[in-house]
Amino acid sequence: MDLVQLLRERRSIHRFEDREVDPDLVAELLDTAVWAPNYHMTQPWRFILTYGEGRRRIAEAVRIMKEKREPDASRKKEVGEKFYNKIMAIPMLMTVIMQESQNLIVRQDDFAATSIVIHNFSLLAWEKGIGLTWETYPWIHEPEFREAMGILPGEKVLGNLHIGYPAAIPQAQPRVPAAERITRVDRA
Ligand SMILES: Cc1cc2nc3c(=O)[nH]c(=O)nc-3n(C[C@H](O)[C@H](O)[C@H](O)COP(=O)(O)O)c2cc1C
């Protein structure tokens, strides 16, 4: 697939086939994805791949969080179970973690660089027929999740990528033509 087609045809995928994703393939793709521009060459990222029985670790943490935060006591179990099952239906989750610099400028540049790694990975995966959605639901920042995944102080979670072979590919969401957002400056 050429790059133009890859960029235009990639979609965020929410429904997956019940099919495993090879973690060695994901590791190989990541090894290319990390060739992102990175101003300070801090390479601040790390990745946790969760799949198979490992998913129970995230699913349990989510169940606990959702039960704890559900105000209606009679619905706690049901809500917890719903989120547990949602996580278990995702073939693989990749938690993307960034070491947070104390320096604001470095931290912002690092956030940009890590985001590029994520999109690089997304395109490389798409080329292999693997889809994903970058998810930033609030509970990735909750202590229950951080503890379950061994996320250290000073590390920021950029998201969970939900990864798998697409069961459905959503319609494209149209983009505003870039021409409408371009200002041309060609004279003094
Ligand atoms: C930083 C970031 C966070 C996102 N978080 C979510 C999310 O929490 N849930 C979700 O369904 N999609 C999330 N998305 C995916 C966007 O919703 C998606 O990219 C957008 O709808 C355009 O669809 P497309 O990726 O198929 O072109 C996120 C994307 C980015 C870049």
Ligand as a Chemical Component Dictionary entry (heavy atoms), coordinates in Angstrom:
data_LIG
# 
_chem_comp.id                   LIG 
_chem_comp.type                 NON-POLYMER 
_chem_comp.pdbx_formal_charge   0 
_chem_comp.three_letter_code    LIG 
# 
loop_
_chem_comp_atom.comp_id 
_chem_comp_atom.atom_id 
_chem_comp_atom.alt_atom_id 
_chem_comp_atom.type_symbol 
_chem_comp_atom.charge 
_chem_comp_atom.model_Cartn_x 
_chem_comp_atom.model_Cartn_y 
_chem_comp_atom.model_Cartn_z 
_chem_comp_atom.pdbx_ordinal 
LIG C1  C1  C 0 -5.172  11.710 21.257 1  
LIG C2  C2  C 0 -6.336  10.918 20.750 2  
LIG C3  C3  C 0 -7.237  10.379 21.657 3  
LIG C4  C4  C 0 -8.325  9.617  21.222 4  
LIG N1  N1  N 0 -9.174  9.058  22.155 5  
LIG C5  C5  C 0 -10.229 8.339  21.735 6  
LIG C6  C6  C 0 -11.089 7.738  22.682 7  
LIG O1  O1  O 0 -10.889 7.842  23.892 8  
LIG N2  N2  N 0 -12.142 7.029  22.230 9  
LIG C7  C7  C 0 -12.370 6.879  20.882 10 
LIG O2  O2  O 0 -13.357 6.230  20.516 11 
LIG N3  N3  N 0 -11.534 7.407  19.951 12 
LIG C8  C8  C 0 -10.474 8.130  20.347 13 
LIG N4  N4  N 0 -9.620  8.656  19.428 14 
LIG C9  C9  C 0 -9.827  8.373  17.992 15 
LIG C10 C10 C 0 -10.614 9.467  17.305 16 
LIG O3  O3  O 0 -11.939 9.458  17.773 17 
LIG C11 C11 C 0 -10.566 9.234  15.786 18 
LIG O4  O4  O 0 -9.250  9.355  15.334 19 
LIG C12 C12 C 0 -11.458 10.207 15.047 20 
LIG O5  O5  O 0 -12.806 9.944  15.301 21 
LIG C13 C13 C 0 -11.238 10.149 13.513 22 
LIG O6  O6  O 0 -11.445 8.838  13.050 23 
LIG P1  P1  P 0 -10.318 8.075  12.213 24 
LIG O7  O7  O 0 -9.157  7.836  13.145 25 
LIG O8  O8  O 0 -10.984 6.777  11.794 26 
LIG O9  O9  O 0 -9.945  8.910  11.032 27 
LIG C14 C14 C 0 -8.527  9.409  19.828 28 
LIG C15 C15 C 0 -7.596  9.967  18.911 29 
LIG C16 C16 C 0 -6.529  10.710 19.367 30 
LIG C17 C17 C 0 -5.537  11.261 18.362 31 
# 
loop_
_chem_comp_bond.comp_id 
_chem_comp_bond.atom_id_1 
_chem_comp_bond.atom_id_2 
_chem_comp_bond.value_order 
_chem_comp_bond.pdbx_ordinal 
LIG C1  C2  SING 1  
LIG C2  C3  SING 2  
LIG C2  C16 DOUB 3  
LIG C3  C4  DOUB 4  
LIG C4  N1  SING 5  
LIG C4  C14 SING 6  
LIG N1  C5  DOUB 7  
LIG C5  C6  SING 8  
LIG C5  C8  SING 9  
LIG C6  O1  DOUB 10 
LIG C6  N2  SING 11 
LIG N2  C7  SING 12 
LIG C7  O2  DOUB 13 
LIG C7  N3  SING 14 
LIG N3  C8  DOUB 15 
LIG C8  N4  SING 16 
LIG N4  C9  SING 17 
LIG N4  C14 SING 18 
LIG C9  C10 SING 19 
LIG C10 O3  SING 20 
LIG C10 C11 SING 21 
LIG C11 O4  SING 22 
LIG C11 C12 SING 23 
LIG C12 O5  SING 24 
LIG C12 C13 SING 25 
LIG C13 O6  SING 26 
LIG O6  P1  SING 27 
LIG P1  O7  DOUB 28 
LIG P1  O8  SING 29 
LIG P1  O9  SING 30 
LIG C14 C15 DOUB 31 
LIG C15 C16 SING 32 
LIG C16 C17 SING 33 
# 
